[in-house]
Amino acid sequence: MVSAPAAQISSTISEHWIIHVNGEERPDYARTQAAMMAVIFTLLCFWIACGTEQRGSHFELAAAAGGHDSHNDKLRNLENFEMRDPTAEQKGDVEIVENHRSRG
């Protein structure tokens, strides 16, 4: 719905930006397209900058539509594990030890 009037907007702007080719006046569609692309790129960058970051997402575990729920359960358990607060889970003398893989 947003892109539906794009051709009319482009045409209207082009009619006001005129170039001269071999003595003839023509609409400047190239400059119009460049301006529209600049606006779209700027809005896209703004949208991306304001969006939430889904750190730790595991797309490989997500089930396809109509798939088995066991994949969704694995994904839910993994995300709950990663999002937990380790300090809240300490009870008494129990120490939480995380296994970190060495990089190399």
Distance bins in CASP14 RR format, pairs under 12 A and 6 or more apart:
PFRMAT RR
TARGET T0000
AUTHOR 0000-0000-0000
RMODE 2
METHOD distances of the structure
MODEL  1
2 9 0 0 0 0 0 1 0 0 0 0 0
2 39 0 0 0 0 0 1 0 0 0 0 0
2 40 0 0 0 0 0 1 0 0 0 0 0
2 43 0 0 0 0 0 1 0 0 0 0 0
3 9 0 0 0 0 1 0 0 0 0 0 0
3 10 0 0 0 0 0 1 0 0 0 0 0
3 36 0 0 0 0 0 1 0 0 0 0 0
3 40 0 0 0 0 1 0 0 0 0 0 0
5 11 0 0 0 0 0 1 0 0 0 0 0
5 12 0 0 0 0 1 0 0 0 0 0 0
5 13 0 0 0 0 0 1 0 0 0 0 0
5 36 0 0 0 0 0 1 0 0 0 0 0
6 12 0 0 0 0 0 1 0 0 0 0 0
6 13 0 0 0 0 0 1 0 0 0 0 0
6 32 0 0 0 0 0 1 0 0 0 0 0
6 33 0 0 0 0 0 1 0 0 0 0 0
6 36 1 0 0 1 0 0 0 0 0 0 0
6 37 0 0 0 0 0 1 0 0 0 0 0
6 39 0 0 0 0 0 1 0 0 0 0 0
6 40 0 0 0 0 1 0 0 0 0 0 0
7 13 0 0 0 0 0 1 0 0 0 0 0
7 14 0 0 0 0 0 1 0 0 0 0 0
7 29 0 0 0 0 0 1 0 0 0 0 0
7 32 0 0 0 0 0 1 0 0 0 0 0
7 33 0 0 0 0 0 1 0 0 0 0 0
7 36 0 0 0 0 0 1 0 0 0 0 0
8 14 0 0 0 0 0 1 0 0 0 0 0
8 15 0 0 0 0 0 1 0 0 0 0 0
8 32 0 0 0 0 0 1 0 0 0 0 0
8 36 0 0 0 0 0 1 0 0 0 0 0
9 15 0 0 0 0 0 1 0 0 0 0 0
9 16 0 0 0 0 0 1 0 0 0 0 0
9 32 0 0 0 0 1 0 0 0 0 0 0
9 33 0 0 0 0 0 1 0 0 0 0 0
9 35 0 0 0 0 0 1 0 0 0 0 0
9 36 1 0 0 1 0 0 0 0 0 0 0
9 39 0 0 0 0 0 1 0 0 0 0 0
9 40 0 0 0 0 0 1 0 0 0 0 0
10 16 0 0 0 0 0 1 0 0 0 0 0
10 17 0 0 0 0 0 1 0 0 0 0 0
10 27 0 0 0 0 1 0 0 0 0 0 0
10 28 0 0 0 0 0 1 0 0 0 0 0
10 29 1 0 0 1 0 0 0 0 0 0 0
10 30 0 0 0 0 0 1 0 0 0 0 0
10 31 0 0 0 0 0 1 0 0 0 0 0
10 32 1 0 1 0 0 0 0 0 0 0 0
10 33 1 0 0 1 0 0 0 0 0 0 0
10 34 0 0 0 0 0 1 0 0 0 0 0
10 35 0 0 0 0 1 0 0 0 0 0 0
10 36 1 0 0 1 0 0 0 0 0 0 0
10 37 0 0 0 0 0 1 0 0 0 0 0
10 39 0 0 0 0 0 1 0 0 0 0 0
10 40 0 0 0 0 0 1 0 0 0 0 0
11 17 0 0 0 0 0 1 0 0 0 0 0
11 27 1 0 0 1 0 0 0 0 0 0 0
11 28 0 0 0 0 0 1 0 0 0 0 0
11 29 0 0 0 0 1 0 0 0 0 0 0
11 32 0 0 0 0 1 0 0 0 0 0 0
11 33 0 0 0 0 0 1 0 0 0 0 0
11 36 0 0 0 0 0 1 0 0 0 0 0
12 27 0 0 0 0 1 0 0 0 0 0 0
12 29 0 0 0 0 0 1 0 0 0 0 0
12 32 0 0 0 0 1 0 0 0 0 0 0
12 36 0 0 0 0 0 1 0 0 0 0 0
13 27 0 0 0 0 1 0 0 0 0 0 0
13 28 0 0 0 0 1 0 0 0 0 0 0
13 29 0 0 0 0 1 0 0 0 0 0 0
13 30 0 0 0 0 0 1 0 0 0 0 0
13 31 0 0 0 0 1 0 0 0 0 0 0
13 32 1 0 1 0 0 0 0 0 0 0 0
13 33 0 0 0 0 1 0 0 0 0 0 0
13 34 0 0 0 0 0 1 0 0 0 0 0
13 35 1 0 0 1 0 0 0 0 0 0 0
13 36 1 0 0 1 0 0 0 0 0 0 0
13 39 0 0 0 0 0 1 0 0 0 0 0
14 25 0 0 0 0 0 1 0 0 0 0 0
14 26 0 0 0 0 1 0 0 0 0 0 0
14 27 1 1 0 0 0 0 0 0 0 0 0
14 28 1 0 1 0 0 0 0 0 0 0 0
14 29 1 0 1 0 0 0 0 0 0 0 0
14 30 0 0 0 0 1 0 0 0 0 0 0
14 31 0 0 0 0 1 0 0 0 0 0 0
14 32 1 0 1 0 0 0 0 0 0 0 0
14 33 0 0 0 0 1 0 0 0 0 0 0
14 34 0 0 0 0 0 1 0 0 0 0 0
14 35 0 0 0 0 1 0 0 0 0 0 0
14 36 0 0 0 0 0 1 0 0 0 0 0
15 25 0 0 0 0 0 1 0 0 0 0 0
15 26 0 0 0 0 0 1 0 0 0 0 0
15 27 1 0 1 0 0 0 0 0 0 0 0
15 28 0 0 0 0 1 0 0 0 0 0 0
15 29 0 0 0 0 1 0 0 0 0 0 0
15 32 0 0 0 0 1 0 0 0 0 0 0
16 25 0 0 0 0 0 1 0 0 0 0 0
16 27 0 0 0 0 1 0 0 0 0 0 0
16 28 0 0 0 0 1 0 0 0 0 0 0
16 29 0 0 0 0 0 1 0 0 0 0 0
16 31 0 0 0 0 0 1 0 0 0 0 0
16 32 0 0 0 0 1 0 0 0 0 0 0
16 35 0 0 0 0 0 1 0 0 0 0 0
17 25 0 0 0 0 0 1 0 0 0 0 0
17 26 0 0 0 0 0 1 0 0 0 0 0
17 27 1 0 0 1 0 0 0 0 0 0 0
17 28 1 0 1 0 0 0 0 0 0 0 0
17 29 0 0 0 0 1 0 0 0 0 0 0
17 30 0 0 0 0 1 0 0 0 0 0 0
17 31 1 0 1 0 0 0 0 0 0 0 0
17 32 1 0 0 1 0 0 0 0 0 0 0
17 33 0 0 0 0 0 1 0 0 0 0 0
17 34 0 0 0 0 0 1 0 0 0 0 0
17 35 0 0 0 0 1 0 0 0 0 0 0
17 36 0 0 0 0 0 1 0 0 0 0 0
18 24 0 0 0 0 1 0 0 0 0 0 0
18 25 1 0 1 0 0 0 0 0 0 0 0
18 26 1 0 0 1 0 0 0 0 0 0 0
18 27 1 0 0 1 0 0 0 0 0 0 0
18 28 1 0 0 1 0 0 0 0 0 0 0
18 29 0 0 0 0 0 1 0 0 0 0 0
18 31 0 0 0 0 0 1 0 0 0 0 0
18 32 0 0 0 0 0 1 0 0 0 0 0
19 25 1 0 0 1 0 0 0 0 0 0 0
19 26 1 0 1 0 0 0 0 0 0 0 0
19 27 1 0 0 1 0 0 0 0 0 0 0
19 28 1 0 1 0 0 0 0 0 0 0 0
19 29 0 0 0 0 1 0 0 0 0 0 0
19 30 0 0 0 0 1 0 0 0 0 0 0
19 31 1 0 0 1 0 0 0 0 0 0 0
19 32 0 0 0 0 0 1 0 0 0 0 0
20 26 1 0 0 1 0 0 0 0 0 0 0
20 27 0 0 0 0 0 1 0 0 0 0 0
20 28 0 0 0 0 1 0 0 0 0 0 0
21 27 0 0 0 0 0 1 0 0 0 0 0
21 28 0 0 0 0 1 0 0 0 0 0 0
21 29 0 0 0 0 0 1 0 0 0 0 0
21 30 0 0 0 0 0 1 0 0 0 0 0
26 32 0 0 0 0 0 1 0 0 0 0 0
27 33 0 0 0 0 0 1 0 0 0 0 0
28 34 0 0 0 0 1 0 0 0 0 0 0
28 35 0 0 0 0 1 0 0 0 0 0 0
29 35 0 0 0 0 0 1 0 0 0 0 0
29 36 0 0 0 0 0 1 0 0 0 0 0
30 36 0 0 0 0 0 1 0 0 0 0 0
30 37 0 0 0 0 0 1 0 0 0 0 0
31 37 0 0 0 0 0 1 0 0 0 0 0
31 38 0 0 0 0 0 1 0 0 0 0 0
32 38 0 0 0 0 0 1 0 0 0 0 0
32 39 0 0 0 0 0 1 0 0 0 0 0
33 39 0 0 0 0 0 1 0 0 0 0 0
33 40 0 0 0 0 0 1 0 0 0 0 0
34 40 0 0 0 0 0 1 0 0 0 0 0
34 41 0 0 0 0 0 1 0 0 0 0 0
35 41 0 0 0 0 0 1 0 0 0 0 0
35 42 0 0 0 0 0 1 0 0 0 0 0
36 42 0 0 0 0 0 1 0 0 0 0 0
36 43 0 0 0 0 0 1 0 0 0 0 0
37 43 0 0 0 0 0 1 0 0 0 0 0
37 44 0 0 0 0 0 1 0 0 0 0 0
38 44 0 0 0 0 0 1 0 0 0 0 0
38 45 0 0 0 0 0 1 0 0 0 0 0
39 45 0 0 0 0 0 1 0 0 0 0 0
39 46 0 0 0 0 0 1 0 0 0 0 0
40 46 0 0 0 0 0 1 0 0 0 0 0
40 47 0 0 0 0 0 1 0 0 0 0 0
41 47 0 0 0 0 0 1 0 0 0 0 0
41 48 0 0 0 0 0 1 0 0 0 0 0
42 48 0 0 0 0 0 1 0 0 0 0 0
42 49 0 0 0 0 0 1 0 0 0 0 0
43 49 0 0 0 0 0 1 0 0 0 0 0
43 50 0 0 0 0 0 1 0 0 0 0 0
44 50 0 0 0 0 0 1 0 0 0 0 0
44 51 0 0 0 0 0 1 0 0 0 0 0
45 51 0 0 0 0 0 1 0 0 0 0 0
54 62 0 0 0 0 0 1 0 0 0 0 0
54 79 0 0 0 0 0 1 0 0 0 0 0
54 82 0 0 0 0 0 1 0 0 0 0 0
54 83 0 0 0 0 0 1 0 0 0 0 0
55 79 0 0 0 0 0 1 0 0 0 0 0
55 82 0 0 0 0 1 0 0 0 0 0 0
55 83 0 0 0 0 1 0 0 0 0 0 0
56 75 0 0 0 0 0 1 0 0 0 0 0
56 78 0 0 0 0 1 0 0 0 0 0 0
56 79 1 0 0 1 0 0 0 0 0 0 0
56 81 0 0 0 0 0 1 0 0 0 0 0
56 82 1 0 0 1 0 0 0 0 0 0 0
56 83 0 0 0 0 1 0 0 0 0 0 0
57 75 0 0 0 0 1 0 0 0 0 0 0
57 78 0 0 0 0 0 1 0 0 0 0 0
57 79 1 0 0 1 0 0 0 0 0 0 0
57 82 0 0 0 0 1 0 0 0 0 0 0
57 83 0 0 0 0 0 1 0 0 0 0 0
58 71 0 0 0 0 0 1 0 0 0 0 0
58 72 0 0 0 0 0 1 0 0 0 0 0
58 74 0 0 0 0 1 0 0 0 0 0 0
58 75 1 0 1 0 0 0 0 0 0 0 0
58 76 0 0 0 0 0 1 0 0 0 0 0
58 77 0 0 0 0 0 1 0 0 0 0 0
58 78 1 0 1 0 0 0 0 0 0 0 0
58 79 1 0 0 1 0 0 0 0 0 0 0
58 80 0 0 0 0 0 1 0 0 0 0 0
58 81 0 0 0 0 0 1 0 0 0 0 0
58 82 0 0 0 0 1 0 0 0 0 0 0
59 71 0 0 0 0 0 1 0 0 0 0 0
59 75 0 0 0 0 1 0 0 0 0 0 0
59 78 0 0 0 0 0 1 0 0 0 0 0
59 79 0 0 0 0 0 1 0 0 0 0 0
60 71 0 0 0 0 1 0 0 0 0 0 0
60 74 0 0 0 0 0 1 0 0 0 0 0
60 75 0 0 0 0 1 0 0 0 0 0 0
60 78 0 0 0 0 0 1 0 0 0 0 0
61 68 0 0 0 0 0 1 0 0 0 0 0
61 70 0 0 0 0 0 1 0 0 0 0 0
61 71 1 0 1 0 0 0 0 0 0 0 0
61 72 0 0 0 0 1 0 0 0 0 0 0
61 73 0 0 0 0 1 0 0 0 0 0 0
61 74 1 0 1 0 0 0 0 0 0 0 0
61 75 1 0 1 0 0 0 0 0 0 0 0
61 76 0 0 0 0 1 0 0 0 0 0 0
61 77 0 0 0 0 1 0 0 0 0 0 0
61 78 1 0 0 1 0 0 0 0 0 0 0
61 79 0 0 0 0 1 0 0 0 0 0 0
61 82 0 0 0 0 0 1 0 0 0 0 0
62 68 0 0 0 0 0 1 0 0 0 0 0
62 69 0 0 0 0 0 1 0 0 0 0 0
62 71 1 0 0 1 0 0 0 0 0 0 0
62 72 1 0 0 1 0 0 0 0 0 0 0
62 73 0 0 0 0 0 1 0 0 0 0 0
62 74 0 0 0 0 1 0 0 0 0 0 0
62 75 1 0 1 0 0 0 0 0 0 0 0
62 76 0 0 0 0 0 1 0 0 0 0 0
62 78 0 0 0 0 0 1 0 0 0 0 0
62 79 0 0 0 0 0 1 0 0 0 0 0
63 69 1 0 0 1 0 0 0 0 0 0 0
63 70 0 0 0 0 1 0 0 0 0 0 0
63 71 1 1 0 0 0 0 0 0 0 0 0
63 72 1 0 1 0 0 0 0 0 0 0 0
63 73 0 0 0 0 1 0 0 0 0 0 0
63 74 0 0 0 0 1 0 0 0 0 0 0
63 75 1 0 0 1 0 0 0 0 0 0 0
63 76 0 0 0 0 0 1 0 0 0 0 0
64 71 0 0 0 0 1 0 0 0 0 0 0
64 72 0 0 0 0 0 1 0 0 0 0 0
65 71 0 0 0 0 0 1 0 0 0 0 0
65 72 0 0 0 0 0 1 0 0 0 0 0
66 72 0 0 0 0 0 1 0 0 0 0 0
67 73 0 0 0 0 0 1 0 0 0 0 0
68 74 0 0 0 0 0 1 0 0 0 0 0
68 75 0 0 0 0 0 1 0 0 0 0 0
69 75 0 0 0 0 0 1 0 0 0 0 0
69 76 0 0 0 0 1 0 0 0 0 0 0
70 76 0 0 0 0 0 1 0 0 0 0 0
70 77 0 0 0 0 0 1 0 0 0 0 0
71 77 0 0 0 0 0 1 0 0 0 0 0
71 78 0 0 0 0 0 1 0 0 0 0 0
72 78 0 0 0 0 0 1 0 0 0 0 0
72 79 0 0 0 0 0 1 0 0 0 0 0
73 79 0 0 0 0 0 1 0 0 0 0 0
73 80 0 0 0 0 0 1 0 0 0 0 0
74 80 0 0 0 0 0 1 0 0 0 0 0
74 81 0 0 0 0 0 1 0 0 0 0 0
75 81 0 0 0 0 0 1 0 0 0 0 0
75 82 0 0 0 0 0 1 0 0 0 0 0
76 82 0 0 0 0 0 1 0 0 0 0 0
76 83 0 0 0 0 0 1 0 0 0 0 0
77 83 0 0 0 0 0 1 0 0 0 0 0
77 84 0 0 0 0 0 1 0 0 0 0 0
78 84 0 0 0 0 0 1 0 0 0 0 0
80 89 0 0 0 0 0 1 0 0 0 0 0
81 89 0 0 0 0 0 1 0 0 0 0 0
81 96 0 0 0 0 0 1 0 0 0 0 0
81 98 0 0 0 0 0 1 0 0 0 0 0
82 98 0 0 0 0 0 1 0 0 0 0 0
84 90 0 0 0 0 0 1 0 0 0 0 0
84 96 0 0 0 0 1 0 0 0 0 0 0
84 98 0 0 0 0 0 1 0 0 0 0 0
85 96 0 0 0 0 0 1 0 0 0 0 0
86 94 0 0 0 0 0 1 0 0 0 0 0
86 95 0 0 0 0 0 1 0 0 0 0 0
86 96 1 0 1 0 0 0 0 0 0 0 0
86 97 0 0 0 0 0 1 0 0 0 0 0
86 98 1 0 0 1 0 0 0 0 0 0 0
87 95 0 0 0 0 0 1 0 0 0 0 0
87 96 0 0 0 0 1 0 0 0 0 0 0
88 96 0 0 0 0 0 1 0 0 0 0 0
89 95 0 0 0 0 0 1 0 0 0 0 0
89 96 1 0 0 1 0 0 0 0 0 0 0
89 97 0 0 0 0 0 1 0 0 0 0 0
89 98 0 0 0 0 0 1 0 0 0 0 0
90 96 1 0 0 1 0 0 0 0 0 0 0
90 97 0 0 0 0 0 1 0 0 0 0 0
END
